[in-house]
């Protein structure tokens, strides 16, 4: 399956479930105090380094985009699903939401002060992951910040594992492997947070949040 085929399949799958998804995950930070705290740290770092626009990639119905705006960021959302984007615009009519692909963002080089990628890499086939990370690095300004969240593999020696996401094929990533790919594209991880699954969680694997920043040219 080509990259275009994968994007098309993901878009169709999320278009089909968008209203149900938006209702089910209307409060995505409920009972997630650690994630709320890390979003606060991310926002503080972006503001401290001059602000700038922040892209919520894979924004879905836009709830986290609105949360970032509430934290004082000039945030906007991007999602592959037109139906998700329409729901986001209805929920937050004063905010900016766009249909787009993480592999080909309609943004200039170095345009962003920050990028949030919360579970938005899970449908990226392993062969396409380096290109998506390169695109994120391209649109970040030197010194810009990235907060990326994803499900982890069962061990550091396993780079990628697929799992049943019920919507469309999804992947888990090795934190070490992903951190190394980020480094290869000039993004340095400054913190790694591992969230262990609770007994009541449907999926019994770790979640990982990486905070990273793009090195200035003289440091890369």
Residue pairs with C-beta under 8 A, 6 or more apart in sequence:
1 9
1 125
3 103
3 125
3 128
3 131
6 123
6 124
6 125
6 128
7 80
7 101
7 103
9 168
10 80
10 81
10 123
10 168
11 80
11 81
11 82
13 167
13 168
14 21
14 60
14 79
14 80
14 81
14 83
14 84
14 167
14 168
15 81
15 82
15 83
15 84
17 167
18 61
18 81
18 83
18 84
18 87
19 83
19 87
21 60
21 61
21 84
22 60
22 61
22 84
22 87
22 91
25 60
25 61
25 63
26 61
26 63
27 63
28 63
28 64
29 35
29 36
29 39
29 64
29 67
34 193
34 195
35 149
35 195
35 209
38 147
38 193
38 209
38 211
39 64
39 67
39 68
39 71
39 116
39 147
40 71
41 211
42 114
42 116
42 145
42 147
42 211
43 68
43 71
43 72
43 73
45 114
45 145
45 211
45 213
46 52
46 54
46 73
46 113
46 114
46 144
46 145
47 72
47 73
49 113
49 143
49 144
49 145
50 113
50 143
51 73
51 74
51 113
52 74
52 111
52 112
52 113
52 114
52 141
52 144
53 74
53 75
53 76
53 111
53 112
53 113
53 114
54 68
54 73
54 74
54 75
54 76
54 112
54 113
54 114
54 115
54 116
55 75
55 76
55 77
55 78
55 105
55 107
55 112
55 114
55 115
55 116
55 139
56 62
56 64
56 65
56 68
56 75
56 76
56 77
56 78
56 116
56 118
57 78
57 102
57 105
57 115
57 116
57 117
57 120
57 136
58 78
58 79
58 80
58 102
58 117
58 118
58 119
58 120
58 121
59 65
59 77
59 78
59 79
59 84
59 85
59 88
59 97
60 77
60 79
60 81
60 84
60 88
61 84
61 87
61 88
61 91
62 77
62 84
62 87
62 88
62 89
62 91
62 92
62 95
62 97
63 91
64 116
64 118
65 75
65 76
65 77
65 88
65 92
65 95
65 97
66 91
66 92
66 95
68 75
68 116
69 75
69 92
69 95
73 114
75 95
75 116
76 95
76 96
76 97
76 98
77 85
77 88
77 95
77 96
77 97
77 98
78 97
78 98
78 99
78 100
78 102
78 105
79 85
79 88
79 97
79 98
79 99
79 100
80 99
80 100
80 101
80 102
81 99
82 99
85 97
85 98
85 99
88 95
88 97
89 95
89 97
98 106
100 106
102 117
102 120
102 121
102 124
102 132
102 135
102 136
103 128
103 131
103 132
103 135
104 135
105 135
105 138
105 139
107 139
108 139
109 138
109 139
110 138
110 139
110 140
110 141
110 142
110 144
111 139
111 141
112 139
112 140
112 141
112 144
113 140
113 141
113 144
113 145
114 140
114 144
114 145
114 146
114 147
115 136
115 139
115 140
115 144
115 145
115 146
115 147
115 148
116 146
116 147
116 148
117 136
117 146
117 147
117 148
117 149
117 150
118 147
118 148
118 149
119 149
119 150
119 151
121 129
121 132
121 148
121 150
121 171
121 173
122 150
122 151
122 165
122 170
122 171
122 172
123 165
123 168
123 169
123 170
123 171
124 132
124 171
125 171
126 159
126 160
126 171
129 173
129 178
129 181
130 181
130 184
130 185
133 181
133 182
133 185
133 187
134 185
136 146
136 185
136 187
137 182
137 185
137 186
137 187
137 214
140 146
140 187
140 214
141 214
142 214
142 215
142 216
142 217
143 213
143 214
143 216
144 213
144 214
145 211
145 212
145 213
145 214
146 182
146 187
146 210
146 211
146 212
146 213
146 214
147 209
147 210
147 211
147 212
148 178
148 182
148 209
148 210
148 212
149 207
149 208
149 209
149 210
150 172
150 173
150 178
150 207
150 208
151 163
151 170
151 172
151 173
151 203
151 205
151 206
151 207
151 208
152 172
152 173
152 174
152 175
152 194
152 205
152 206
152 207
152 208
153 159
153 160
153 161
153 172
153 173
153 174
153 205
154 161
154 172
154 205
155 174
156 174
156 175
156 176
157 174
158 174
159 173
159 174
159 177
160 171
160 172
160 173
160 174
160 177
161 171
161 172
162 169
162 170
162 171
162 172
163 170
163 171
163 172
163 203
163 205
164 170
172 205
173 208
175 192
175 194
175 208
175 210
178 208
178 210
179 189
179 192
179 210
179 212
182 188
182 189
182 210
182 212
183 189
186 214
186 215
186 220
187 212
187 213
187 214
187 215
188 212
188 213
188 214
188 215
189 210
189 211
189 212
190 211
190 212
190 213
191 210
191 211
192 208
192 209
192 210
192 211
193 208
193 209
193 210
193 211
194 206
194 207
194 208
195 206
195 207
195 208
195 209
196 206
197 203
197 204
197 205
197 206
197 207
